[in-house]
Amino acid sequence: MAASLYLNHAGTSWPKPPVVSKAFAEALAASPDTWAQDFAEAHERVAHAFDVSADTLLITPGATSAIATAIADIPLQPGDRVLTSAMEHHALARPLAKLRARGIEIVEVPRGSGPLDLEVLTTELKAGGVRLVALSMAANVTGELLPFAEVVTLAHAHGALCLLDGAQAAGWLPLSLTDLEVDLFAFAGHKGPQAPYGVGGLYVRPGVRLDTPGATRPGYCDTGSVDRPALVALAAGLGFMQEHRPLEATRAIEARFRAHAQQLGGVTVYGTGPRMPVCSLTVRGHSPGQLARALRAQGIVVSGGTQCAPRAHTTLGTGEMGTLRFSFGPTSNIDDADRAFAALAEVLRN
């Protein structure tokens, strides 16, 4: 059998760049005498990658913990309103849903011509009472880029805070959180930044006060111990992505695969407009999960199912079965697009 072709980079990145693996191994073997310095230096490098100061960036076990901590500490009161999108990952949808028990109204802004209807968002903001707008920068299922910069501006114009889930965008997009003026930003290390599991971050803009017991912002006693080797590897991974900037080349690879896949009978590809290098599709009469297993038997690793985003699948009409998601990474090439298409076509013939 040919070597496995890994096309689940939206789930987690693999293989890790050699510079990341090397940094992780060296940090794991480092003497305790250097741990504090290693942590501080890696922390500074990660903060610099997002154009913020280290004292505004809390290193967390991942994006899910960062989002949960942020939402738990935002000072919301009964009667407040929170706006979100209809395309959210469970990591954001779950803590928002739990706010309803506190008397907080959660308003889901529908899709429009793209993944978020800005006119509806604006109307909801004008209606008043909105204290928070929380949504992803790029949709986990489809890879679509939400208009996050416009959302930040609109939220601030109506007196609301803005929380962005950068799990699918961090590492890939050049981001200056300072210029973006976002209030809260969460990200995962194991996706675009090419880091191992177990590390991510939460940025809190200076001046944003959170309702954290004994402090004005959360700290490591709130989120737990930091995986120091993973943090060092995260700094290396962000540096790798900034040096190589593979997004446009990888998007071209995904676009080639998507163009071929759309020619197959019964195939529906989901998402419109600018997107990350992700192609999410269904094939009439076929289960995405079964197709994913059939492709794996041919050495093609993809995601088949709901990708931890059941609400997004309800929005897309793909229900409990979900989609078959091909997501390309910085090591992907044009031949990978052709091999993946050939494998999909063969599976559908059998």
C-alpha positions, 0 to 999 in steps of 0.5 A: 500500500502507498504511504498514508496521505493525511488530509485532516489538518483542520482536525490537527496538523501532521506531520509536525515540521522538523523544527517543531519536533526538535524544539519539543524534544529539546524542551522535554529533555531540558534541565529544570534549571532552564525551565523558567527561562525557556517558558518566558522566551517561548511565551514572548515569541508566541505573543510577538507572533500575534503582535501583542505583549506577553502579559496580555496572552495567557497560555492555556491547554487549548482553545476549548479551555481558553473559550470556556474561561473567557465566557465564564469570566465575562461579566454578563447579567440576566437580560443581556444579549449575546450574538453568535453565528450559526456555524460554531464549533461545540467549544464555543456553542456549549458555554454559550448555551449554558448562559441561558440558564443565567437568564442571558439571551443567545441570538444566533445570526444566520448565514446570508450570502456567506457564513454570516449575515452582517445585515442581521448582525447589525440589526440585532446590535441596533436592537440594544442590550448586546454585551458580547459578540462571540464567533469563529474566525473560520468555520470548522466544518467548511473552512469559510472565513467569517467577516471577523474584522467587520464584526469587531468594528460593529460590536465596538460601535454598539458597545459590545465586547467581541470574542473570536475563536481563532482555532481554524485561523491561527497560524495560517492567517497573519494576525495582529491582534493589536490592529484588529482591536479584538477584546478576547481571542482564543486559539489552539496550538495543534492546528495551524500553528503546527504545535503538539496537543495540549497548548493554546492561548487566550488573549485579553485586550488591555482595559478589558476587565473580566470577573475573575475571582481575586483578579482582573483577568484569568491566570494559570490557577484558573486554566491549569498548568502549562505544557512547557515543551508544547509551548516551546514547540508552539513558538517554533511552529508559529515561527515556521508558519510565519517564515513559509506562509503556505496559505495561498499555495495550500488554498490552490491545492484545495481548490484543485481538489474541489474543482475535480470533486464537484464534477462527480455525480451526487457531490455537494460541496459546502461553503462559499467565498474565501476559505481556509484550505478545506473542502467539506462535501457530501455524496448522495446515497453515501454516509460520510463516515463510511466514505471516510473509512473506505478512504482510510483503507486506501491510505487517505486520512480525512474526517467523516462526521460532524467535526464536533460542530453539530450546530453547524451541520444543522445549519448546513442541512447535513444533520447527524451524518455530517460531511466528508471533510478534506483539509490540506496542510503546509506539507500538501502538494498538487499531487495530493489533490489528484491522489485524493480525488482519484481515491474518492472516485474509486470508492464511489465506483465500488 
